[in-house]
Amino acid sequence: MLAIPAAIAFPALWSLARSRRTAGLVSAAYFLAASRGLPQGVAAFYQSDIWPGLILWVVASSGFVAVHAFLWSRHSGGWKALRYLLAMILMAIPPFGIVGWAHPITAAGVLFPGWGLIGLAAVAAGLAIMSTHYRPAAAITLVGFWLWSAAFWTAPDIGRGWQGVDLQLGNSLGRDNSLARHSDLVATLRSERRPDTAYMLLPESALAFWTPSVERLWRQQLADGDLSVIAGAAVVDADGYDNVLVRVSSTESEILYRQRMPVPGSMWQPWLPLIGRSRGARADFFANPIVSVGGQRLAPLICYEQLIIWPILQSMLHDPDLIIAIGNGWWTKETSIIAIQHASTEAWARLFGKPLVMSFNT
């Protein structure tokens, strides 16, 4: 978490490049280092050798490298700062923002916790200045805030009445839709529930396929209490599926949230209709940034959305009361991917001073 501001060195290295090719190599080194867990994770997900993961690793870096190489300039001063600022914006929003991992602006949560949009603007300005001759002054200032923040760092608050439950069910989560699995999940919730908990959060894919039968089962299982469960599931139709968050209690259920940005390649495959196949996961991009539960306004983030910029910023513009983040990271074993998701989400929660509830499966 506290190492995230090391990314402020990137614009300085990028601006010091002597040629566009060198700027591209610097950008590639930064991106590939930050996403180093991807090849091994892809190999585990597809149960294949390392080569598909290595290819995807390189392909995923192409957007970041292309943007920063194209916008690099031999000119210095304000012109280069403006170009770097443009690169930051392009990597924060679609289409380039779809693979905008490890964005340096995430450091705002560590450097200026609680400052909100002002802190975001301050870091954006600082990163832009790092690409000019004034970088020593910017570096000293940002490092000063970094040290101050590290000395007094506190984790985000947990939402009152909320409880996240982590699971260790491996790749069976989301694939086992049996009665026994659902009963086991309910038993886990009952055993871990704290006395003050009204809402419990389960990981992505915890409920597998959301069907009328699964809905009835969960409502029956929760019939003897006042607990509401928010969990990940998939809603399937003839054209594809939505990766969703579902809320279920003894009296009602609803689809709370449809994921704005599923994982490109493995889930979101927009090219499938072009070859006559049904779609994979649908991307809702800018839909439902805020959902309501029990009078609270929530900012939901499912898995991949924790690694990119626009979903969380779009949600924060609506001033939510709470951030909820879930993931199903069984395939990330022995990689840094879940740790990066945790750190990134916590940084955004601290920047905007929002409580945070998380739930992951490993």
KARAKA-V934539 format. One record per pair of residues at least 12 apart in sequence whose ideal C-beta (glycine too) atoms are under 7 Angstrom apart, sorted by sequence separation. I is the first residue (numbers start at 0). GAP is how many residues later the second one is. D is the distance in whole Angstrom. If there is no record, write none. Layout:
BEGIN
i=I gap=GAP d=D
i=I gap=GAP d=D
END
This chain:
BEGIN
i=13 gap=12 d=5
i=40 gap=12 d=7
i=70 gap=12 d=4
i=90 gap=12 d=6
i=107 gap=12 d=5
i=110 gap=12 d=6
i=125 gap=12 d=5
i=244 gap=12 d=4
i=267 gap=12 d=6
i=12 gap=13 d=5
i=13 gap=13 d=6
i=39 gap=13 d=6
i=91 gap=13 d=7
i=231 gap=13 d=6
i=232 gap=13 d=5
i=243 gap=13 d=6
i=266 gap=13 d=6
i=267 gap=13 d=5
i=298 gap=13 d=7
i=344 gap=13 d=7
i=38 gap=14 d=3
i=41 gap=14 d=6
i=243 gap=14 d=5
i=266 gap=14 d=4
i=326 gap=14 d=6
i=37 gap=15 d=6
i=38 gap=15 d=5
i=70 gap=15 d=6
i=104 gap=15 d=7
i=107 gap=15 d=4
i=125 gap=15 d=7
i=229 gap=15 d=6
i=230 gap=15 d=6
i=243 gap=15 d=7
i=267 gap=15 d=5
i=70 gap=16 d=5
i=106 gap=16 d=6
i=125 gap=16 d=5
i=241 gap=16 d=5
i=242 gap=16 d=4
i=298 gap=16 d=3
i=341 gap=16 d=7
i=87 gap=17 d=6
i=184 gap=17 d=7
i=229 gap=17 d=5
i=241 gap=17 d=7
i=298 gap=17 d=7
i=37 gap=18 d=7
i=38 gap=18 d=5
i=104 gap=18 d=6
i=37 gap=19 d=5
i=67 gap=19 d=5
i=104 gap=19 d=6
i=227 gap=19 d=6
i=228 gap=19 d=5
i=242 gap=19 d=5
i=261 gap=19 d=4
i=305 gap=19 d=6
i=9 gap=20 d=5
i=66 gap=20 d=5
i=234 gap=20 d=7
i=324 gap=20 d=5
i=184 gap=21 d=6
i=227 gap=21 d=4
i=261 gap=21 d=6
i=296 gap=21 d=7
i=298 gap=21 d=4
i=34 gap=22 d=7
i=37 gap=22 d=7
i=104 gap=22 d=7
i=226 gap=22 d=7
i=260 gap=22 d=6
i=297 gap=22 d=6
i=300 gap=22 d=7
i=322 gap=22 d=7
i=337 gap=22 d=6
i=66 gap=23 d=5
i=103 gap=23 d=6
i=164 gap=23 d=7
i=209 gap=23 d=4
i=259 gap=23 d=7
i=296 gap=23 d=5
i=66 gap=24 d=6
i=164 gap=24 d=7
i=206 gap=24 d=5
i=208 gap=24 d=7
i=209 gap=24 d=7
i=242 gap=24 d=7
i=259 gap=24 d=5
i=260 gap=24 d=7
i=296 gap=24 d=5
i=297 gap=24 d=5
i=298 gap=24 d=5
i=299 gap=24 d=5
i=300 gap=24 d=4
i=301 gap=24 d=6
i=302 gap=24 d=4
i=337 gap=24 d=7
i=31 gap=25 d=7
i=34 gap=25 d=7
i=205 gap=25 d=4
i=206 gap=25 d=7
i=207 gap=25 d=7
i=208 gap=25 d=5
i=209 gap=25 d=5
i=224 gap=25 d=7
i=258 gap=25 d=7
i=259 gap=25 d=6
i=288 gap=25 d=5
i=289 gap=25 d=6
i=295 gap=25 d=5
i=302 gap=25 d=7
i=205 gap=26 d=5
i=206 gap=26 d=4
i=207 gap=26 d=7
i=221 gap=26 d=7
i=229 gap=26 d=7
i=257 gap=26 d=5
i=259 gap=26 d=7
i=288 gap=26 d=4
i=295 gap=26 d=6
i=297 gap=26 d=5
i=322 gap=26 d=5
i=63 gap=27 d=6
i=164 gap=27 d=6
i=199 gap=27 d=6
i=201 gap=27 d=6
i=204 gap=27 d=5
i=208 gap=27 d=6
i=221 gap=27 d=6
i=222 gap=27 d=5
i=259 gap=27 d=6
i=203 gap=28 d=4
i=221 gap=28 d=5
i=285 gap=28 d=6
i=289 gap=28 d=4
i=31 gap=29 d=6
i=66 gap=29 d=6
i=198 gap=29 d=5
i=199 gap=29 d=5
i=200 gap=29 d=5
i=201 gap=29 d=4
i=202 gap=29 d=6
i=204 gap=29 d=7
i=218 gap=29 d=6
i=257 gap=29 d=6
i=288 gap=29 d=6
i=30 gap=30 d=4
i=162 gap=30 d=7
i=172 gap=30 d=7
i=197 gap=30 d=6
i=201 gap=30 d=7
i=217 gap=30 d=5
i=257 gap=30 d=6
i=289 gap=30 d=6
i=110 gap=31 d=6
i=162 gap=31 d=6
i=173 gap=31 d=3
i=176 gap=31 d=4
i=198 gap=31 d=6
i=218 gap=31 d=6
i=256 gap=31 d=5
i=322 gap=31 d=5
i=324 gap=31 d=7
i=328 gap=31 d=6
i=329 gap=31 d=6
i=172 gap=32 d=6
i=176 gap=32 d=6
i=181 gap=32 d=7
i=321 gap=32 d=6
i=328 gap=32 d=7
i=329 gap=32 d=6
i=27 gap=33 d=6
i=30 gap=33 d=5
i=62 gap=33 d=5
i=111 gap=33 d=7
i=172 gap=33 d=6
i=174 gap=33 d=7
i=214 gap=33 d=7
i=306 gap=33 d=7
i=321 gap=33 d=5
i=322 gap=33 d=5
i=323 gap=33 d=5
i=324 gap=33 d=5
i=325 gap=33 d=5
i=326 gap=33 d=5
i=327 gap=33 d=5
i=328 gap=33 d=6
i=30 gap=34 d=7
i=110 gap=34 d=5
i=162 gap=34 d=4
i=173 gap=34 d=5
i=192 gap=34 d=7
i=209 gap=34 d=7
i=218 gap=34 d=6
i=256 gap=34 d=5
i=306 gap=34 d=6
i=319 gap=34 d=7
i=325 gap=34 d=7
i=63 gap=35 d=7
i=110 gap=35 d=6
i=160 gap=35 d=6
i=164 gap=35 d=6
i=181 gap=35 d=6
i=185 gap=35 d=4
i=255 gap=35 d=5
i=305 gap=35 d=4
i=321 gap=35 d=7
i=62 gap=36 d=5
i=87 gap=36 d=6
i=109 gap=36 d=7
i=112 gap=36 d=6
i=160 gap=36 d=6
i=164 gap=36 d=7
i=166 gap=36 d=6
i=181 gap=36 d=7
i=209 gap=36 d=6
i=311 gap=36 d=5
i=315 gap=36 d=5
i=26 gap=37 d=6
i=27 gap=37 d=5
i=160 gap=37 d=4
i=161 gap=37 d=5
i=162 gap=37 d=5
i=163 gap=37 d=4
i=164 gap=37 d=6
i=255 gap=37 d=7
i=306 gap=37 d=6
i=26 gap=38 d=5
i=110 gap=38 d=6
i=160 gap=38 d=6
i=162 gap=38 d=7
i=214 gap=38 d=5
i=239 gap=38 d=6
i=242 gap=38 d=5
i=305 gap=38 d=6
i=59 gap=39 d=5
i=84 gap=39 d=7
i=87 gap=39 d=7
i=109 gap=39 d=6
i=161 gap=39 d=7
i=206 gap=39 d=6
i=238 gap=39 d=6
i=239 gap=39 d=3
i=241 gap=39 d=7
i=305 gap=39 d=5
i=188 gap=40 d=7
i=237 gap=40 d=7
i=238 gap=40 d=5
i=239 gap=40 d=6
i=240 gap=40 d=6
i=241 gap=40 d=5
i=262 gap=40 d=7
i=23 gap=41 d=5
i=26 gap=41 d=4
i=239 gap=41 d=7
i=262 gap=41 d=5
i=26 gap=42 d=6
i=239 gap=42 d=6
i=261 gap=42 d=6
i=83 gap=43 d=7
i=84 gap=43 d=5
i=256 gap=43 d=4
i=258 gap=43 d=5
i=260 gap=43 d=6
i=83 gap=44 d=5
i=260 gap=44 d=5
i=300 gap=44 d=6
i=22 gap=45 d=6
i=23 gap=45 d=4
i=259 gap=45 d=6
i=22 gap=46 d=5
i=246 gap=46 d=6
i=258 gap=46 d=7
i=80 gap=47 d=4
i=83 gap=47 d=4
i=260 gap=47 d=6
i=80 gap=48 d=6
i=19 gap=49 d=5
i=22 gap=49 d=4
i=80 gap=50 d=5
i=260 gap=50 d=6
i=79 gap=51 d=5
i=80 gap=51 d=5
i=259 gap=51 d=5
i=19 gap=52 d=5
i=79 gap=52 d=6
i=13 gap=54 d=6
i=16 gap=55 d=6
i=76 gap=55 d=6
i=244 gap=55 d=6
i=75 gap=56 d=7
i=76 gap=56 d=7
i=75 gap=57 d=6
i=244 gap=57 d=7
i=13 gap=58 d=7
i=242 gap=59 d=6
i=229 gap=63 d=7
i=14 gap=65 d=6
i=34 gap=66 d=6
i=33 gap=67 d=6
i=34 gap=67 d=7
i=33 gap=68 d=3
i=14 gap=69 d=7
i=231 gap=70 d=7
i=30 gap=71 d=7
i=10 gap=73 d=5
i=10 gap=93 d=7
i=9 gap=94 d=6
i=198 gap=94 d=7
i=229 gap=94 d=7
i=231 gap=94 d=5
i=6 gap=95 d=7
i=198 gap=95 d=7
i=7 gap=96 d=6
i=197 gap=96 d=7
i=231 gap=96 d=7
i=6 gap=97 d=4
i=203 gap=98 d=6
i=7 gap=99 d=6
i=203 gap=99 d=5
i=6 gap=100 d=6
i=3 gap=102 d=6
i=4 gap=102 d=4
i=3 gap=103 d=5
i=4 gap=105 d=5
i=3 gap=106 d=5
i=4 gap=106 d=6
i=1 gap=108 d=6
i=0 gap=109 d=7
i=10 gap=116 d=5
i=14 gap=116 d=4
i=13 gap=117 d=7
i=7 gap=118 d=7
i=11 gap=118 d=5
i=7 gap=119 d=6
i=10 gap=119 d=4
i=11 gap=119 d=7
i=10 gap=120 d=4
i=7 gap=122 d=6
i=203 gap=122 d=5
i=11 gap=123 d=5
i=200 gap=123 d=6
i=202 gap=123 d=5
i=203 gap=123 d=5
i=204 gap=123 d=5
i=202 gap=124 d=6
i=203 gap=124 d=4
i=200 gap=125 d=7
i=202 gap=125 d=5
i=7 gap=134 d=5
i=4 gap=137 d=7
i=4 gap=141 d=5
i=1 gap=148 d=5
i=1 gap=151 d=6
i=173 gap=154 d=6
i=172 gap=155 d=6
i=200 gap=156 d=5
i=202 gap=156 d=5
i=172 gap=157 d=7
i=201 gap=157 d=6
i=202 gap=157 d=5
i=200 gap=158 d=4
i=202 gap=158 d=4
i=170 gap=159 d=5
i=161 gap=160 d=7
i=169 gap=160 d=5
i=97 gap=163 d=7
i=158 gap=163 d=4
i=98 gap=165 d=7
i=97 gap=166 d=6
i=172 gap=188 d=5
i=155 gap=190 d=6
i=93 gap=191 d=6
i=154 gap=191 d=7
i=168 gap=192 d=6
i=155 gap=193 d=4
i=163 gap=193 d=5
i=165 gap=193 d=6
i=155 gap=194 d=6
i=163 gap=194 d=5
i=164 gap=194 d=6
i=165 gap=194 d=5
i=166 gap=194 d=4
i=167 gap=194 d=5
i=161 gap=195 d=5
i=163 gap=195 d=4
i=158 gap=196 d=4
i=157 gap=197 d=6
i=155 gap=198 d=7
i=156 gap=198 d=4
i=157 gap=198 d=7
i=158 gap=198 d=5
i=155 gap=199 d=6
i=157 gap=199 d=6
i=155 gap=200 d=4
i=104 gap=204 d=7
i=100 gap=206 d=5
i=102 gap=206 d=5
i=100 gap=207 d=7
i=99 gap=208 d=5
i=55 gap=209 d=6
i=99 gap=209 d=6
i=96 gap=211 d=6
i=96 gap=212 d=6
i=96 gap=213 d=5
i=93 gap=216 d=7
i=91 gap=217 d=4
i=92 gap=217 d=5
i=91 gap=218 d=6
i=44 gap=221 d=7
i=119 gap=231 d=7
i=118 gap=232 d=6
i=115 gap=235 d=7
i=114 gap=236 d=7
i=115 gap=236 d=5
i=109 gap=237 d=6
i=112 gap=237 d=4
i=115 gap=237 d=7
i=105 gap=238 d=6
i=108 gap=238 d=3
i=112 gap=238 d=6
i=108 gap=239 d=5
i=111 gap=239 d=7
i=113 gap=239 d=5
i=105 gap=241 d=5
i=108 gap=241 d=5
i=108 gap=242 d=4
i=107 gap=243 d=5
i=44 gap=286 d=4
i=43 gap=287 d=4
i=43 gap=289 d=6
i=40 gap=290 d=5
i=40 gap=291 d=5
i=39 gap=294 d=7
i=40 gap=294 d=5
i=36 gap=295 d=7
i=39 gap=295 d=5
i=40 gap=296 d=6
i=36 gap=298 d=3
i=36 gap=299 d=5
i=36 gap=300 d=5
i=3 gap=339 d=6
i=0 gap=342 d=5
i=3 gap=343 d=6
i=0 gap=345 d=6
i=0 gap=346 d=7
END
